Amino acid sequence: MRRWAATLTCTFLLFTASACGGAPKGIDGDLTDDWAPPAPAAQFRPAAGTCHDDLSPEGSLDDYAPIPCTAAHVAESAAVVDLPGAEGPKDRARSAGDAFNTCSRQADAFLGGDWRTGWLLLQPVLPSPAAWNGGARWVRCDLAEVSPLDGRVINRKTSLKAGLKAGGGLRMTCANPTIKGEQVTEMHPVTCSKSHTSEFAGLFTTTAKTSGAVSENQVAKGCDAAIARFTRIPDDGSITARVGWLGFPPDDSSWAAGDHSIRCFLWLNGEKMTGSYRNAGPAKLKIHYTS
């Protein structure tokens, strides 16, 4: 038993002080001189080209659960980019506007057109406050398709990429609205070659501070101008005798994210149209209403 104990003691010392007859070849007894320093901690950064089962204005490693875009999902990350000029922790709230503008450009490139002209929602995702305080300065640009019938987010199993290019099914074009009183309750998209009562004409961005502060007069003025450009009719006092409009402001959450654009549809008081009215001109859109 003593010999066994002595052997254990010698073995222990080999690894602590190179005792018991010297260290084996290749071991110098210094436990610190040959160890490389640990790599610096890597900051969490989400990946583009992934999809998600929810929409959120902020993200962190703890709640990051990307899924393949071939699986059912509601959001797709079109891009993940760094926010320019964002430095200290107090810059997070101030960076929200930059995040929306940055993501708008990224979304346009990803979709092949202005994302605001599609049945789409853009959600910039900022790092959580804790991640921001830890140095994260990225923004994840998530996109979702919305239903024109009720505005709900649609579950998809395919990518949105290039969805606004010619022939893309996401583009706002012609539609048959359901109108109750002064409210549009549904929009039923149709191809413009079929009978319809409205056509997407463009959009305008309001400077109102809140969505509730956008007056009907502001929407009328902005949509009249958008329709005049689209149809090439005079934007003057005669426009209300030529055409009507349907205007769709963003919802409160989209407004808070930075979307202040009103979507404008040409509407002829329920008259049936066939074909597009792009560049129709005053010869086709004659003065025939009384205001």
N, C-alpha and C positions, 0 to 999 in steps of 0.2 A: 504494500500500500504506500510506503514511503517513496519507493522508486516511481510509482505512478504519479504521486503528488509532485515530485521533483520534476518529472517530465512536463507536466502541465504548466508548472511555473516557468520553465525554460521557454515553452512554446508561447506563453503569454508575453514574455519579455521580448521575443523576436519581433513582435509587432508593436512594441512600445518603446524599446530603448536599444534595439539591435544587440542585445546581450547574448549570453550563452554561446560564446564562441564566435561572434561576429555575424553580420547579416549575409544572407544568401547573395549570390551574384546578381547584380542588377537592382538591388535595393540599397539605398544609401541612408535609410533611417530618418530622412527628413520628409514629413508627411505633407508639407505645404509647398515645396519649391516646384513640383512638377504638375500641379493642378491648375488647369485653365480657369480663369474667372467665369462665373456664370453669365449667360447672355442676359441683356436687359429685358425686363418684362415687356411683352408685346401688348400693345393696346388693342382691344377688341375692335374689329371692323367687319361689318356685314358684307355679303357678296352680292354683286349684281347678277341678273339672269336667274334669280331664284323666285319662288312664289310663296305665298303665305295665306293662312286661313282666316286672317282678320286684317283690319285697318287700324292703325294706331299712330298718333302724332309723335311718339317717342319709342326708342328701342334700346335694349341692353342685352348683354350676354345671357342673363338669366331667363329672359323671355324670347330669345332668338330660336325659332324653330322652323327653318325653311323647309319647303317641300318641293318636289319636282313639279314643273308646270304642266306635266301630263296628268297629274292628280287633281282632284277637285280643289279649287282655290278661289279666293276673291280678290287677291292683290298680287301684282307682279312688280318686282324691283327692276325698273328700267335702267337705273344707274346708281352708283354710289360714288360721290365726289367729295373733295375737300371744300370747306367753306373758306373763301378768301378773306383775310383781314380779321378773322375771329381769334381773339387772344385770351383775355381773362375770363373767369367764371361769369362775370356780370354781362358778358357779350351774348349769352345764350338767347335771351329774350329779344335782343336787338337783331340777332342773326336770323330770326324767323322770316323776315321779308326777303333777305338774301337767299335763304333756302328755297322759298317759293319761286323766285325768279330763276335761280340756278336750275331747279328741277323742271321748270317750264321749258327751258331751252333743251335740256336733256330729253324730256318727254317728246318734244317735237321731232328731234332727230331720231329717236327710237321708233316713233309711230309713222314717220314720213309725212307729217303735216301738223298743223296747229292743233294741239290736243283739245283745245276748247271748242273745236268744230266737230267733235265726235261725241257719242254717247258715253262719256268718260268722266272719271273723277281722278284728280291728282292729289296725293297725300304725301307731302314732305315728312320724312321721319328723322327727327333729331336725336342725338344721343340723350339718354336719361340725364337728369341733373347730376347724379353721381358720376356717370361716365364723362360728362362734360367737365366736371371739376377735376377729373383725373387726366384730362388732356385730349379727350376725343373731340375732333372737329370735323366730322363727316356729316353728310346728309344722304339719306337713302330716299330715292325718288320712286314711290310706289304708285302704280296705276291700277284702276279698277273699272270695269264696264258697268254701266248702270242701265236699268230698264227704262225705256221711254214711256212705258205704261204707268209706272208708279214711282220711278226714281230709285228703286231698290238696287242694291249691289247684286250683280249676277255671278253665280258660280260658273267658272270656266274650267276646261281641261286642255286648253291650247293657249299659246302665247299671243299677246297683243301686238307683237312686233310687226311693223309695216301695215298696221290695220287701217291707217288713214290714207294710204296710197290709192291711186285710181282703182276702183273696183273693191276697195276695202269695205267690209260690212259695218264698220263702226262709224262711218261718216253720217252726219246729219244732212239729209237731203229733203225729200218730200214726205208729207205725212197727212194723215186725216186726224185732226184733233177731236176729242170729245169735250164739248164746252157746256158747262152748267152755270147759268147766270153770267157772271163776269170772270169765272174761273175756268181754266183749262185743267181738266181732271186726268186726261190721258192723251198720249200722242201715239198714233199707230203708223209707223214708217211704211212707205210704199215706194216702189220705183217711180220716178217722175214720168215715165211713159204711160202709167196708169192714172186713172182719175183720182184727184186729190184736191184738198182745199187749202193747203199751206205748203210753203217751201222755205227752207232755211236760207236766209239772205246774208247773214254775217253777225257781227257782234260789236259791242262797244264797251269800253271800260269806264266805270263811274268813279268819281272822286269822293263819293259819299263816305262818311266815317263808319256807318253800319248799314247792314242790309235793310233794316227797317226805315232808314233815312232816305232811301231811294224812292222818290215820288213818282206817281204815274206820269206826270208831265215830263220828268227827266227820261223815263223809259220811252215815252212817245217820241221825244225829240231825238234821242239816240238811235232808236230803231228806225225812225223815218229816214235819218241820214244813212244808216246802213243799207236800207232797202233801196234808197235812191242810187247809191253806188252800185249795188248789185244789178238793178234793172236799167240803169242809165236813164232815169227820169229826173226832171228838175227837183232839187231839194228846196222848194219854195212854198208859197202859200197854197199852191194847187195840189200838193202831195196828198193831203187828207181827202181830197175829192177823187183821187186815183186809186189809192191802196189803203189797206188796214194793216195792222201788225199784231203779232203775239210775242210777248217778251218774257223770258225765263231767267230770273236772277238765280245765283247760286244759293244753296241752303246755308244755314248759319255756320255749320262746321267747315264747309268749303270757304265761306267768307273769312272765317277766322284763320284758315290756313293761308289766305292771300288771294283767293280768286274773287275778283270784283268785276267780272265781265258778264254782261247781259247777252243772252242768245236771242236773236231776233228772227222771226219767221214772217214772211210775206203772207198776208191773209186777205181774201177778197170777200169778207163778210159772208162766208159760207158758199160762195160761188165755186163751181167745179172748174178745175184747171187740168189740162193735159199737156205734158211736156214741161220743160224748165222755162222759167221767166227770166233767166239770166240775160242781160242785155236786151230785154224786150222793148224798151224805149216807150216814149209817150204815144206812139201810134197804136201800140197794142194795149197799153194801160191808159186808156182814155179817161177824161174827166166824166164821171158818171155817178158820183156820190154827192150827197149834200151833207154838210157838216153843221 
